[in-house]
């Protein structure tokens, strides 16, 4: 699960974000909300409950936030 170091003489990657990074983070958030919110909505529909949609939305937001932090880490 590790990554190989870049060859010697290669400049380090630039620090900071770009527009692409922001779009990726936004897409993670939207995908998490849509996926888990949709699963919660389906569960509410078929199980005749009213609490699975909010739980699914919260779970989707938490999962997508975790994935964003895991991908980009902490900026120092």
N, CA, C, O and CB atoms as a CASP TS submission, in Angstrom:
PFRMAT TS
TARGET T0000
AUTHOR 0000-0000-0000
METHOD Language model
MODEL 1
PARENT N/A
ATOM      1  N   UNK     1       0.808  -1.191   0.000  1.00  0.00           N
ATOM      2  CA  UNK     1       0.000   0.000   0.000  1.00  0.00           C
ATOM      3  C   UNK     1       0.847   1.248   0.000  1.00  0.00           C
ATOM      4  O   UNK     1       0.305   2.352   0.064  1.00  0.00           O
ATOM      5  CB  UNK     1      -0.917   0.002   1.175  1.00  0.00           C
ATOM      6  N   UNK     2       2.129   1.117  -0.068  1.00  0.00           N
ATOM      7  CA  UNK     2       2.990   2.284  -0.102  1.00  0.00           C
ATOM      8  C   UNK     2       3.163   2.778  -1.517  1.00  0.00           C
ATOM      9  O   UNK     2       2.720   2.151  -2.479  1.00  0.00           O
ATOM     10  CB  UNK     2       4.338   1.974   0.514  1.00  0.00           C
ATOM     11  N   UNK     3       3.803   3.893  -1.618  1.00  0.00           N
ATOM     12  CA  UNK     3       4.083   4.427  -2.946  1.00  0.00           C
ATOM     13  C   UNK     3       5.599   4.489  -3.136  1.00  0.00           C
ATOM     14  O   UNK     3       6.359   4.622  -2.177  1.00  0.00           O
ATOM     15  CB  UNK     3       3.434   5.839  -3.137  1.00  0.00           C
ATOM     16  N   UNK     4       6.004   4.392  -4.368  1.00  0.00           N
ATOM     17  CA  UNK     4       7.432   4.449  -4.645  1.00  0.00           C
ATOM     18  C   UNK     4       7.880   5.897  -4.675  1.00  0.00           C
ATOM     19  O   UNK     4       7.148   6.758  -5.164  1.00  0.00           O
ATOM     20  CB  UNK     4       7.768   3.745  -5.977  1.00  0.00           C
ATOM     21  N   UNK     5       9.065   6.184  -4.164  1.00  0.00           N
ATOM     22  CA  UNK     5       9.539   7.570  -4.172  1.00  0.00           C
ATOM     23  C   UNK     5       9.858   8.007  -5.604  1.00  0.00           C
ATOM     24  O   UNK     5      10.202   7.180  -6.448  1.00  0.00           O
ATOM     25  CB  UNK     5      10.791   7.728  -3.264  1.00  0.00           C
ATOM     26  N   UNK     6       9.742   9.302  -5.870  1.00  0.00           N
ATOM     27  CA  UNK     6      10.057   9.791  -7.218  1.00  0.00           C
ATOM     28  C   UNK     6      11.557   9.674  -7.488  1.00  0.00           C
ATOM     29  O   UNK     6      12.358   9.677  -6.553  1.00  0.00           O
ATOM     30  CB  UNK     6       9.593  11.262  -7.387  1.00  0.00           C
ATOM     31  N   UNK     7      11.936   9.570  -8.752  1.00  0.00           N
ATOM     32  CA  UNK     7      13.362   9.475  -9.072  1.00  0.00           C
ATOM     33  C   UNK     7      14.103  10.735  -8.635  1.00  0.00           C
ATOM     34  O   UNK     7      13.517  11.811  -8.515  1.00  0.00           O
ATOM     35  CB  UNK     7      13.560   9.241 -10.577  1.00  0.00           C
ATOM     36  N   UNK     8      15.411  10.576  -8.400  1.00  0.00           N
ATOM     37  CA  UNK     8      16.212  11.717  -7.966  1.00  0.00           C
ATOM     38  C   UNK     8      16.244  12.768  -9.072  1.00  0.00           C
ATOM     39  O   UNK     8      16.251  12.445 -10.259  1.00  0.00           O
ATOM     40  CB  UNK     8      17.651  11.273  -7.592  1.00  0.00           C
ATOM     41  N   UNK     9      16.264  14.019  -8.658  1.00  0.00           N
ATOM     42  CA  UNK     9      16.298  15.120  -9.609  1.00  0.00           C
ATOM     43  C   UNK     9      14.909  15.598 -10.012  1.00  0.00           C
ATOM     44  O   UNK     9      14.782  16.598 -10.719  1.00  0.00           O
ATOM     45  CB  UNK     9      17.063  14.708 -10.832  1.00  0.00           C
ATOM     46  N   UNK    10      13.854  14.890  -9.570  1.00  0.00           N
ATOM     47  CA  UNK    10      12.492  15.300  -9.877  1.00  0.00           C
ATOM     48  C   UNK    10      12.078  16.372  -8.878  1.00  0.00           C
ATOM     49  O   UNK    10      12.244  16.178  -7.673  1.00  0.00           O
ATOM     50  CB  UNK    10      11.513  14.086  -9.840  1.00  0.00           C
ATOM     51  N   UNK    11      11.541  17.499  -9.346  1.00  0.00           N
ATOM     52  CA  UNK    11      11.107  18.534  -8.398  1.00  0.00           C
ATOM     53  C   UNK    11       9.923  18.028  -7.585  1.00  0.00           C
ATOM     54  O   UNK    11       9.121  17.240  -8.085  1.00  0.00           O
ATOM     55  CB  UNK    11      10.731  19.844  -9.142  1.00  0.00           C
ATOM     56  N   UNK    12       9.806  18.472  -6.336  1.00  0.00           N
ATOM     57  CA  UNK    12       8.679  18.035  -5.508  1.00  0.00           C
ATOM     58  C   UNK    12       7.368  18.577  -6.072  1.00  0.00           C
ATOM     59  O   UNK    12       7.359  19.623  -6.721  1.00  0.00           O
ATOM     60  CB  UNK    12       8.865  18.496  -4.044  1.00  0.00           C
ATOM     61  N   UNK    13       6.264  17.875  -5.830  1.00  0.00           N
ATOM     62  CA  UNK    13       4.974  18.378  -6.322  1.00  0.00           C
ATOM     63  C   UNK    13       4.608  19.684  -5.629  1.00  0.00           C
ATOM     64  O   UNK    13       4.980  19.890  -4.473  1.00  0.00           O
ATOM     65  CB  UNK    13       3.861  17.330  -6.102  1.00  0.00           C
ATOM     66  N   UNK    14       3.893  20.565  -6.308  1.00  0.00           N
ATOM     67  CA  UNK    14       3.529  21.846  -5.697  1.00  0.00           C
ATOM     68  C   UNK    14       2.579  21.640  -4.531  1.00  0.00           C
ATOM     69  O   UNK    14       1.737  20.742  -4.556  1.00  0.00           O
ATOM     70  CB  UNK    14       2.892  22.777  -6.734  1.00  0.00           C
ATOM     71  N   UNK    15       2.718  22.474  -3.509  1.00  0.00           N
ATOM     72  CA  UNK    15       1.835  22.416  -2.353  1.00  0.00           C
ATOM     73  C   UNK    15       0.631  23.285  -2.613  1.00  0.00           C
ATOM     74  O   UNK    15       0.658  24.185  -3.453  1.00  0.00           O
ATOM     75  CB  UNK    15       2.561  22.859  -1.068  1.00  0.00           C
ATOM     76  N   UNK    16      -0.402  23.009  -1.896  1.00  0.00           N
ATOM     77  CA  UNK    16      -1.607  23.793  -2.052  1.00  0.00           C
ATOM     78  C   UNK    16      -2.571  23.104  -3.003  1.00  0.00           C
ATOM     79  O   UNK    16      -2.223  22.108  -3.636  1.00  0.00           O
ATOM     80  CB  UNK    16      -1.274  25.190  -2.552  1.00  0.00           C
ATOM     81  N   UNK    17      -3.764  23.629  -3.098  1.00  0.00           N
ATOM     82  CA  UNK    17      -4.791  23.007  -3.904  1.00  0.00           C
ATOM     83  C   UNK    17      -4.943  23.665  -5.246  1.00  0.00           C
ATOM     84  O   UNK    17      -4.345  24.703  -5.529  1.00  0.00           O
ATOM     85  CB  UNK    17      -6.087  23.029  -3.189  1.00  0.00           C
ATOM     86  N   UNK    18      -5.734  23.055  -6.043  1.00  0.00           N
ATOM     87  CA  UNK    18      -6.068  23.620  -7.338  1.00  0.00           C
ATOM     88  C   UNK    18      -7.574  23.516  -7.516  1.00  0.00           C
ATOM     89  O   UNK    18      -8.276  22.978  -6.660  1.00  0.00           O
ATOM     90  CB  UNK    18      -5.307  22.896  -8.494  1.00  0.00           C
ATOM     91  N   UNK    19      -8.056  24.029  -8.621  1.00  0.00           N
ATOM     92  CA  UNK    19      -9.477  23.937  -8.910  1.00  0.00           C
ATOM     93  C   UNK    19      -9.895  22.488  -9.063  1.00  0.00           C
ATOM     94  O   UNK    19     -10.995  22.111  -8.659  1.00  0.00           O
ATOM     95  CB  UNK    19      -9.822  24.725 -10.168  1.00  0.00           C
ATOM     96  N   UNK    20      -9.021  21.668  -9.648  1.00  0.00           N
ATOM     97  CA  UNK    20      -9.345  20.254  -9.812  1.00  0.00           C
ATOM     98  C   UNK    20      -9.528  19.567  -8.466  1.00  0.00           C
ATOM     99  O   UNK    20     -10.425  18.738  -8.317  1.00  0.00           O
ATOM    100  CB  UNK    20      -8.256  19.551 -10.612  1.00  0.00           C
ATOM    101  N   UNK    21      -8.700  19.894  -7.489  1.00  0.00           N
ATOM    102  CA  UNK    21      -8.834  19.307  -6.164  1.00  0.00           C
ATOM    103  C   UNK    21     -10.171  19.690  -5.531  1.00  0.00           C
ATOM    104  O   UNK    21     -10.820  18.861  -4.892  1.00  0.00           O
ATOM    105  CB  UNK    21      -7.675  19.749  -5.266  1.00  0.00           C
ATOM    106  N   UNK    22     -10.569  20.910  -5.705  1.00  0.00           N
ATOM    107  CA  UNK    22     -11.855  21.353  -5.173  1.00  0.00           C
ATOM    108  C   UNK    22     -13.021  20.651  -5.824  1.00  0.00           C
ATOM    109  O   UNK    22     -13.998  20.310  -5.158  1.00  0.00           O
ATOM    110  CB  UNK    22     -12.004  22.832  -5.346  1.00  0.00           C
ATOM    111  N   UNK    23     -12.926  20.432  -7.125  1.00  0.00           N
ATOM    112  CA  UNK    23     -13.998  19.728  -7.829  1.00  0.00           C
ATOM    113  C   UNK    23     -14.056  18.260  -7.403  1.00  0.00           C
ATOM    114  O   UNK    23     -15.140  17.687  -7.301  1.00  0.00           O
ATOM    115  CB  UNK    23     -13.799  19.832  -9.351  1.00  0.00           C
ATOM    116  N   UNK    24     -12.904  17.658  -7.157  1.00  0.00           N
ATOM    117  CA  UNK    24     -12.883  16.270  -6.694  1.00  0.00           C
ATOM    118  C   UNK    24     -13.507  16.174  -5.306  1.00  0.00           C
ATOM    119  O   UNK    24     -14.292  15.263  -5.043  1.00  0.00           O
ATOM    120  CB  UNK    24     -11.436  15.719  -6.676  1.00  0.00           C
ATOM    121  N   UNK    25     -13.168  17.103  -4.420  1.00  0.00           N
ATOM    122  CA  UNK    25     -13.737  17.097  -3.075  1.00  0.00           C
ATOM    123  C   UNK    25     -15.252  17.303  -3.129  1.00  0.00           C
ATOM    124  O   UNK    25     -15.995  16.631  -2.414  1.00  0.00           O
ATOM    125  CB  UNK    25     -13.081  18.188  -2.208  1.00  0.00           C
ATOM    126  N   UNK    26     -15.703  18.215  -3.963  1.00  0.00           N
ATOM    127  CA  UNK    26     -17.137  18.449  -4.112  1.00  0.00           C
ATOM    128  C   UNK    26     -17.837  17.217  -4.663  1.00  0.00           C
ATOM    129  O   UNK    26     -18.932  16.873  -4.220  1.00  0.00           O
ATOM    130  CB  UNK    26     -17.391  19.649  -5.025  1.00  0.00           C
ATOM    131  N   UNK    27     -17.216  16.555  -5.619  1.00  0.00           N
ATOM    132  CA  UNK    27     -17.839  15.359  -6.181  1.00  0.00           C
ATOM    133  C   UNK    27     -17.894  14.233  -5.155  1.00  0.00           C
ATOM    134  O   UNK    27     -18.854  13.462  -5.149  1.00  0.00           O
ATOM    135  CB  UNK    27     -17.080  14.898  -7.426  1.00  0.00           C
ATOM    136  N   UNK    28     -16.886  14.115  -4.284  1.00  0.00           N
ATOM    137  CA  UNK    28     -16.937  13.126  -3.206  1.00  0.00           C
ATOM    138  C   UNK    28     -18.127  13.394  -2.291  1.00  0.00           C
ATOM    139  O   UNK    28     -18.864  12.476  -1.931  1.00  0.00           O
ATOM    140  CB  UNK    28     -15.628  13.139  -2.394  1.00  0.00           C
ATOM    141  N   UNK    29     -18.306  14.656  -1.922  1.00  0.00           N
ATOM    142  CA  UNK    29     -19.401  15.012  -1.021  1.00  0.00           C
ATOM    143  C   UNK    29     -20.745  14.724  -1.674  1.00  0.00           C
ATOM    144  O   UNK    29     -21.622  14.122  -1.054  1.00  0.00           O
ATOM    145  CB  UNK    29     -19.312  16.493  -0.619  1.00  0.00           C
ATOM    146  N   UNK    30     -20.910  15.149  -2.918  1.00  0.00           N
ATOM    147  CA  UNK    30     -22.180  14.913  -3.598  1.00  0.00           C
ATOM    148  C   UNK    30     -22.442  13.430  -3.804  1.00  0.00           C
ATOM    149  O   UNK    30     -23.569  12.970  -3.619  1.00  0.00           O
ATOM    150  CB  UNK    30     -22.200  15.629  -4.935  1.00  0.00           C
ATOM    151  N   UNK    31     -21.417  12.678  -4.184  1.00  0.00           N
ATOM    152  CA  UNK    31     -21.603  11.243  -4.400  1.00  0.00           C
ATOM    153  C   UNK    31     -21.976  10.541  -3.099  1.00  0.00           C
ATOM    154  O   UNK    31     -22.832   9.657  -3.102  1.00  0.00           O
ATOM    155  CB  UNK    31     -20.330  10.619  -4.990  1.00  0.00           C
ATOM    156  N   UNK    32     -21.347  10.923  -1.987  1.00  0.00           N
ATOM    157  CA  UNK    32     -21.693  10.321  -0.702  1.00  0.00           C
ATOM    158  C   UNK    32     -23.125  10.622  -0.299  1.00  0.00           C
ATOM    159  O   UNK    32     -23.846   9.738   0.161  1.00  0.00           O
ATOM    160  CB  UNK    32     -20.749  10.807   0.372  1.00  0.00           C
ATOM    161  N   UNK    33     -23.536  11.877  -0.472  1.00  0.00           N
ATOM    162  CA  UNK    33     -24.910  12.246  -0.130  1.00  0.00           C
ATOM    163  C   UNK    33     -25.918  11.531  -1.021  1.00  0.00           C
ATOM    164  O   UNK    33     -26.939  11.044  -0.536  1.00  0.00           O
ATOM    165  CB  UNK    33     -25.096  13.757  -0.242  1.00  0.00           C
ATOM    166  N   UNK    34     -25.640  11.465  -2.318  1.00  0.00           N
ATOM    167  CA  UNK    34     -26.579  10.827  -3.247  1.00  0.00           C
ATOM    168  C   UNK    34     -26.646   9.322  -3.006  1.00  0.00           C
ATOM    169  O   UNK    34     -27.734   8.748  -2.962  1.00  0.00           O
ATOM    170  CB  UNK    34     -26.172  11.111  -4.704  1.00  0.00           C
ATOM    171  N   UNK    35     -25.490   8.681  -2.849  1.00  0.00           N
ATOM    172  CA  UNK    35     -25.478   7.225  -2.664  1.00  0.00           C
ATOM    173  C   UNK    35     -26.154   6.820  -1.351  1.00  0.00           C
ATOM    174  O   UNK    35     -27.123   6.061  -1.355  1.00  0.00           O
ATOM    175  CB  UNK    35     -24.037   6.700  -2.693  1.00  0.00           C
ATOM    176  N   UNK    36     -25.640   7.326  -0.238  1.00  0.00           N
ATOM    177  CA  UNK    36     -26.185   6.912   1.049  1.00  0.00           C
ATOM    178  C   UNK    36     -27.570   7.514   1.321  1.00  0.00           C
ATOM    179  O   UNK    36     -28.404   6.887   1.975  1.00  0.00           O
ATOM    180  CB  UNK    36     -25.229   7.304   2.159  1.00  0.00           C
ATOM    181  N   UNK    37     -27.808   8.714   0.824  1.00  0.00           N
ATOM    182  CA  UNK    37     -29.149   9.278   0.933  1.00  0.00           C
ATOM    183  C   UNK    37     -30.150   8.483   0.113  1.00  0.00           C
ATOM    184  O   UNK    37     -31.282   8.269   0.545  1.00  0.00           O
ATOM    185  CB  UNK    37     -29.150  10.732   0.489  1.00  0.00           C
ATOM    186  N   UNK    38     -29.735   8.046  -1.067  1.00  0.00           N
ATOM    187  CA  UNK    38     -30.611   7.202  -1.889  1.00  0.00           C
ATOM    188  C   UNK    38     -30.896   5.861  -1.240  1.00  0.00           C
ATOM    189  O   UNK    38     -32.023   5.366  -1.281  1.00  0.00           O
ATOM    190  CB  UNK    38     -29.992   6.979  -3.251  1.00  0.00           C
ATOM    191  N   UNK    39     -29.862   5.273  -0.637  1.00  0.00           N
ATOM    192  CA  UNK    39     -30.087   4.015   0.079  1.00  0.00           C
ATOM    193  C   UNK    39     -31.022   4.223   1.275  1.00  0.00           C
ATOM    194  O   UNK    39     -31.877   3.381   1.553  1.00  0.00           O
ATOM    195  CB  UNK    39     -28.747   3.422   0.551  1.00  0.00           C
ATOM    196  N   UNK    40     -30.857   5.330   1.969  1.00  0.00           N
ATOM    197  CA  UNK    40     -31.756   5.643   3.083  1.00  0.00           C
ATOM    198  C   UNK    40     -33.177   5.871   2.616  1.00  0.00           C
ATOM    199  O   UNK    40     -34.129   5.439   3.265  1.00  0.00           O
ATOM    200  CB  UNK    40     -31.266   6.865   3.828  1.00  0.00           C
ATOM    201  N   UNK    41     -33.322   6.556   1.479  1.00  0.00           N
ATOM    202  CA  UNK    41     -34.662   6.796   0.937  1.00  0.00           C
ATOM    203  C   UNK    41     -35.318   5.482   0.533  1.00  0.00           C
ATOM    204  O   UNK    41     -36.497   5.260   0.812  1.00  0.00           O
ATOM    205  CB  UNK    41     -34.596   7.749  -0.271  1.00  0.00           C
ATOM    206  N   UNK    42     -34.552   4.608  -0.126  1.00  0.00           N
ATOM    207  CA  UNK    42     -35.112   3.306  -0.498  1.00  0.00           C
ATOM    208  C   UNK    42     -35.495   2.501   0.739  1.00  0.00           C
ATOM    209  O   UNK    42     -36.548   1.863   0.770  1.00  0.00           O
ATOM    210  CB  UNK    42     -34.109   2.515  -1.350  1.00  0.00           C
ATOM    211  N   UNK    43     -34.637   2.534   1.759  1.00  0.00           N
ATOM    212  CA  UNK    43     -34.969   1.835   2.997  1.00  0.00           C
ATOM    213  C   UNK    43     -36.230   2.381   3.636  1.00  0.00           C
ATOM    214  O   UNK    43     -37.067   1.613   4.110  1.00  0.00           O
ATOM    215  CB  UNK    43     -33.823   1.929   3.973  1.00  0.00           C
ATOM    216  N   UNK    44     -36.376   3.702   3.655  1.00  0.00           N
ATOM    217  CA  UNK    44     -37.595   4.311   4.196  1.00  0.00           C
ATOM    218  C   UNK    44     -38.815   3.895   3.393  1.00  0.00           C
ATOM    219  O   UNK    44     -39.869   3.601   3.958  1.00  0.00           O
ATOM    220  CB  UNK    44     -37.473   5.837   4.208  1.00  0.00           C
ATOM    221  N   UNK    45     -38.673   3.870   2.096  1.00  0.00           N
ATOM    222  CA  UNK    45     -39.797   3.555   1.215  1.00  0.00           C
ATOM    223  C   UNK    45     -40.270   2.117   1.419  1.00  0.00           C
ATOM    224  O   UNK    45     -41.468   1.871   1.561  1.00  0.00           O
ATOM    225  CB  UNK    45     -39.405   3.776  -0.250  1.00  0.00           C
ATOM    226  N   UNK    46     -39.341   1.176   1.433  1.00  0.00           N
ATOM    227  CA  UNK    46     -39.718  -0.225   1.512  1.00  0.00           C
ATOM    228  C   UNK    46     -39.958  -0.731   2.937  1.00  0.00           C
ATOM    229  O   UNK    46     -40.720  -1.677   3.136  1.00  0.00           O
ATOM    230  CB  UNK    46     -38.663  -1.049   0.871  1.00  0.00           C
ATOM    231  N   UNK    47     -39.324  -0.116   3.911  1.00  0.00           N
ATOM    232  CA  UNK    47     -39.507  -0.542   5.298  1.00  0.00           C
ATOM    233  C   UNK    47     -40.528   0.313   6.048  1.00  0.00           C
ATOM    234  O   UNK    47     -40.832   0.046   7.210  1.00  0.00           O
ATOM    235  CB  UNK    47     -38.182  -0.500   6.026  1.00  0.00           C
ATOM    236  N   UNK    48     -41.055   1.336   5.383  1.00  0.00           N
ATOM    237  CA  UNK    48     -42.069   2.235   5.963  1.00  0.00           C
ATOM    238  C   UNK    48     -41.572   2.880   7.255  1.00  0.00           C
ATOM    239  O   UNK    48     -42.261   2.875   8.275  1.00  0.00           O
ATOM    240  CB  UNK    48     -43.372   1.464   6.235  1.00  0.00           C
ATOM    241  N   UNK    49     -40.376   3.430   7.190  1.00  0.00           N
ATOM    242  CA  UNK    49     -39.812   4.173   8.311  1.00  0.00           C
ATOM    243  C   UNK    49     -39.608   5.619   7.880  1.00  0.00           C
ATOM    244  O   UNK    49     -39.828   5.958   6.717  1.00  0.00           O
ATOM    245  CB  UNK    49     -38.471   3.538   8.794  1.00  0.00           C
ATOM    246  N   UNK    50     -39.199   6.450   8.786  1.00  0.00           N
ATOM    247  CA  UNK    50     -38.945   7.851   8.456  1.00  0.00           C
ATOM    248  C   UNK    50     -37.573   8.314   8.924  1.00  0.00           C
ATOM    249  O   UNK    50     -37.283   9.507   8.840  1.00  0.00           O
ATOM    250  CB  UNK    50     -40.014   8.729   9.068  1.00  0.00           C
ATOM    251  N   UNK    51     -36.720   7.428   9.410  1.00  0.00           N
ATOM    252  CA  UNK    51     -35.444   7.831   9.976  1.00  0.00           C
ATOM    253  C   UNK    51     -34.237   7.398   9.154  1.00  0.00           C
ATOM    254  O   UNK    51     -33.124   7.847   9.428  1.00  0.00           O
ATOM    255  CB  UNK    51     -35.322   7.285  11.347  1.00  0.00           C
ATOM    256  N   UNK    52     -34.421   6.547   8.165  1.00  0.00           N
ATOM    257  CA  UNK    52     -33.266   6.062   7.416  1.00  0.00           C
ATOM    258  C   UNK    52     -32.694   7.106   6.453  1.00  0.00           C
ATOM    259  O   UNK    52     -31.485   7.124   6.224  1.00  0.00           O
ATOM    260  CB  UNK    52     -33.647   4.822   6.648  1.00  0.00           C
ATOM    261  N   UNK    53     -33.520   7.959   5.894  1.00  0.00           N
ATOM    262  CA  UNK    53     -33.011   9.007   4.992  1.00  0.00           C
ATOM    263  C   UNK    53     -32.061   9.964   5.717  1.00  0.00           C
ATOM    264  O   UNK    53     -30.956  10.192   5.226  1.00  0.00           O
ATOM    265  CB  UNK    53     -34.181   9.800   4.384  1.00  0.00           C
ATOM    266  N   UNK    54     -32.446  10.535   6.867  1.00  0.00           N
ATOM    267  CA  UNK    54     -31.482  11.405   7.558  1.00  0.00           C
ATOM    268  C   UNK    54     -30.214  10.673   7.988  1.00  0.00           C
ATOM    269  O   UNK    54     -29.119  11.231   7.917  1.00  0.00           O
ATOM    270  CB  UNK    54     -32.132  12.027   8.772  1.00  0.00           C
ATOM    271  N   UNK    55     -30.359   9.428   8.434  1.00  0.00           N
ATOM    272  CA  UNK    55     -29.177   8.653   8.826  1.00  0.00           C
ATOM    273  C   UNK    55     -28.285   8.417   7.610  1.00  0.00           C
ATOM    274  O   UNK    55     -27.063   8.524   7.706  1.00  0.00           O
ATOM    275  CB  UNK    55     -29.591   7.300   9.466  1.00  0.00           C
ATOM    276  N   UNK    56     -28.888   8.099   6.477  1.00  0.00           N
ATOM    277  CA  UNK    56     -28.116   7.888   5.253  1.00  0.00           C
ATOM    278  C   UNK    56     -27.391   9.146   4.805  1.00  0.00           C
ATOM    279  O   UNK    56     -26.241   9.074   4.373  1.00  0.00           O
ATOM    280  CB  UNK    56     -29.023   7.404   4.145  1.00  0.00           C
ATOM    281  N   UNK    57     -28.046  10.296   4.901  1.00  0.00           N
ATOM    282  CA  UNK    57     -27.403  11.554   4.518  1.00  0.00           C
ATOM    283  C   UNK    57     -26.218  11.872   5.438  1.00  0.00           C
ATOM    284  O   UNK    57     -25.156  12.284   4.969  1.00  0.00           O
ATOM    285  CB  UNK    57     -28.424  12.705   4.553  1.00  0.00           C
ATOM    286  N   UNK    58     -26.403  11.682   6.729  1.00  0.00           N
ATOM    287  CA  UNK    58     -25.315  11.946   7.671  1.00  0.00           C
ATOM    288  C   UNK    58     -24.169  10.969   7.459  1.00  0.00           C
ATOM    289  O   UNK    58     -23.002  11.361   7.482  1.00  0.00           O
ATOM    290  CB  UNK    58     -25.820  11.861   9.117  1.00  0.00           C
ATOM    291  N   UNK    59     -24.497   9.701   7.253  1.00  0.00           N
ATOM    292  CA  UNK    59     -23.472   8.696   7.010  1.00  0.00           C
ATOM    293  C   UNK    59     -22.719   8.978   5.706  1.00  0.00           C
ATOM    294  O   UNK    59     -21.502   8.809   5.644  1.00  0.00           O
ATOM    295  CB  UNK    59     -24.101   7.300   6.968  1.00  0.00           C
ATOM    296  N   UNK    60     -23.435   9.403   4.673  1.00  0.00           N
ATOM    297  CA  UNK    60     -22.789   9.745   3.406  1.00  0.00           C
ATOM    298  C   UNK    60     -21.865  10.938   3.533  1.00  0.00           C
ATOM    299  O   UNK    60     -20.777  10.944   2.957  1.00  0.00           O
ATOM    300  CB  UNK    60     -23.828  10.025   2.352  1.00  0.00           C
ATOM    301  N   UNK    61     -22.279  11.940   4.276  1.00  0.00           N
ATOM    302  CA  UNK    61     -21.432  13.114   4.476  1.00  0.00           C
ATOM    303  C   UNK    61     -20.194  12.759   5.297  1.00  0.00           C
ATOM    304  O   UNK    61     -19.093  13.218   4.993  1.00  0.00           O
ATOM    305  CB  UNK    61     -22.223  14.234   5.169  1.00  0.00           C
ATOM    306  N   UNK    62     -20.372  11.948   6.328  1.00  0.00           N
ATOM    307  CA  UNK    62     -19.233  11.551   7.157  1.00  0.00           C
ATOM    308  C   UNK    62     -18.253  10.691   6.363  1.00  0.00           C
ATOM    309  O   UNK    62     -17.040  10.865   6.474  1.00  0.00           O
ATOM    310  CB  UNK    62     -19.715  10.789   8.401  1.00  0.00           C
ATOM    311  N   UNK    63     -18.774   9.775   5.570  1.00  0.00           N
ATOM    312  CA  UNK    63     -17.907   8.908   4.768  1.00  0.00           C
ATOM    313  C   UNK    63     -17.141   9.710   3.726  1.00  0.00           C
ATOM    314  O   UNK    63     -15.942   9.501   3.540  1.00  0.00           O
ATOM    315  CB  UNK    63     -18.730   7.813   4.083  1.00  0.00           C
ATOM    316  N   UNK    64     -17.812  10.613   3.055  1.00  0.00           N
ATOM    317  CA  UNK    64     -17.123  11.411   2.039  1.00  0.00           C
ATOM    318  C   UNK    64     -16.092  12.343   2.668  1.00  0.00           C
ATOM    319  O   UNK    64     -15.033  12.571   2.084  1.00  0.00           O
ATOM    320  CB  UNK    64     -18.134  12.223   1.226  1.00  0.00           C
ATOM    321  N   UNK    65     -16.381  12.877   3.837  1.00  0.00           N
ATOM    322  CA  UNK    65     -15.402  13.707   4.533  1.00  0.00           C
ATOM    323  C   UNK    65     -14.173  12.891   4.907  1.00  0.00           C
ATOM    324  O   UNK    65     -13.046  13.365   4.771  1.00  0.00           O
ATOM    325  CB  UNK    65     -16.023  14.335   5.786  1.00  0.00           C
ATOM    326  N   UNK    66     -14.386  11.668   5.377  1.00  0.00           N
ATOM    327  CA  UNK    66     -13.268  10.783   5.706  1.00  0.00           C
ATOM    328  C   UNK    66     -12.422  10.501   4.464  1.00  0.00           C
ATOM    329  O   UNK    66     -11.193  10.527   4.534  1.00  0.00           O
ATOM    330  CB  UNK    66     -13.785   9.462   6.311  1.00  0.00           C
ATOM    331  N   UNK    67     -13.065  10.233   3.335  1.00  0.00           N
ATOM    332  CA  UNK    67     -12.319   9.938   2.113  1.00  0.00           C
ATOM    333  C   UNK    67     -11.527  11.148   1.621  1.00  0.00           C
ATOM    334  O   UNK    67     -10.420  10.994   1.103  1.00  0.00           O
ATOM    335  CB  UNK    67     -13.269   9.466   1.023  1.00  0.00           C
ATOM    336  N   UNK    68     -12.080  12.340   1.776  1.00  0.00           N
ATOM    337  CA  UNK    68     -11.365  13.556   1.377  1.00  0.00           C
ATOM    338  C   UNK    68     -10.136  13.743   2.251  1.00  0.00           C
ATOM    339  O   UNK    68      -9.056  14.050   1.746  1.00  0.00           O
ATOM    340  CB  UNK    68     -12.285  14.795   1.470  1.00  0.00           C
ATOM    341  N   UNK    69     -10.291  13.562   3.558  1.00  0.00           N
ATOM    342  CA  UNK    69      -9.149  13.711   4.466  1.00  0.00           C
ATOM    343  C   UNK    69      -8.108  12.642   4.179  1.00  0.00           C
ATOM    344  O   UNK    69      -6.910  12.921   4.209  1.00  0.00           O
ATOM    345  CB  UNK    69      -9.605  13.632   5.939  1.00  0.00           C
ATOM    346  N   UNK    70      -8.551  11.419   3.901  1.00  0.00           N
ATOM    347  CA  UNK    70      -7.615  10.342   3.607  1.00  0.00           C
ATOM    348  C   UNK    70      -6.848  10.613   2.315  1.00  0.00           C
ATOM    349  O   UNK    70      -5.656  10.316   2.228  1.00  0.00           O
ATOM    350  CB  UNK    70      -8.356   9.013   3.509  1.00  0.00           C
ATOM    351  N   UNK    71      -7.521  11.171   1.318  1.00  0.00           N
ATOM    352  CA  UNK    71      -6.862  11.422   0.034  1.00  0.00           C
ATOM    353  C   UNK    71      -5.904  12.598   0.104  1.00  0.00           C
ATOM    354  O   UNK    71      -4.769  12.498  -0.362  1.00  0.00           O
ATOM    355  CB  UNK    71      -7.896  11.672  -1.043  1.00  0.00           C
ATOM    356  N   UNK    72      -6.341  13.706   0.677  1.00  0.00           N
ATOM    357  CA  UNK    72      -5.534  14.921   0.645  1.00  0.00           C
ATOM    358  C   UNK    72      -4.719  15.155   1.907  1.00  0.00           C
ATOM    359  O   UNK    72      -3.775  15.945   1.903  1.00  0.00           O
ATOM    360  CB  UNK    72      -6.415  16.094   0.411  1.00  0.00           C
ATOM    361  N   UNK    73      -5.071  14.488   2.960  1.00  0.00           N
ATOM    362  CA  UNK    73      -4.314  14.650   4.196  1.00  0.00           C
ATOM    363  C   UNK    73      -4.479  16.034   4.783  1.00  0.00           C
ATOM    364  O   UNK    73      -5.445  16.748   4.513  1.00  0.00           O
ATOM    365  CB  UNK    73      -2.853  14.371   3.955  1.00  0.00           C
ATOM    366  N   UNK    74      -3.519  16.377   5.578  1.00  0.00           N
ATOM    367  CA  UNK    74      -3.554  17.662   6.272  1.00  0.00           C
ATOM    368  C   UNK    74      -2.514  18.580   5.648  1.00  0.00           C
ATOM    369  O   UNK    74      -1.368  18.180   5.444  1.00  0.00           O
ATOM    370  CB  UNK    74      -3.296  17.487   7.801  1.00  0.00           C
ATOM    371  N   UNK    75      -2.907  19.796   5.347  1.00  0.00           N
ATOM    372  CA  UNK    75      -1.946  20.783   4.820  1.00  0.00           C
ATOM    373  C   UNK    75      -1.205  21.415   5.988  1.00  0.00           C
ATOM    374  O   UNK    75      -1.820  21.833   6.969  1.00  0.00           O
ATOM    375  CB  UNK    75      -2.666  21.884   3.961  1.00  0.00           C
ATOM    376  N   UNK    76       0.075  21.480   5.884  1.00  0.00           N
ATOM    377  CA  UNK    76       0.874  22.045   6.974  1.00  0.00           C
ATOM    378  C   UNK    76       1.387  23.412   6.603  1.00  0.00           C
ATOM    379  O   UNK    76       2.081  24.048   7.397  1.00  0.00           O
ATOM    380  CB  UNK    76       2.041  21.128   7.327  1.00  0.00           C
TER
END
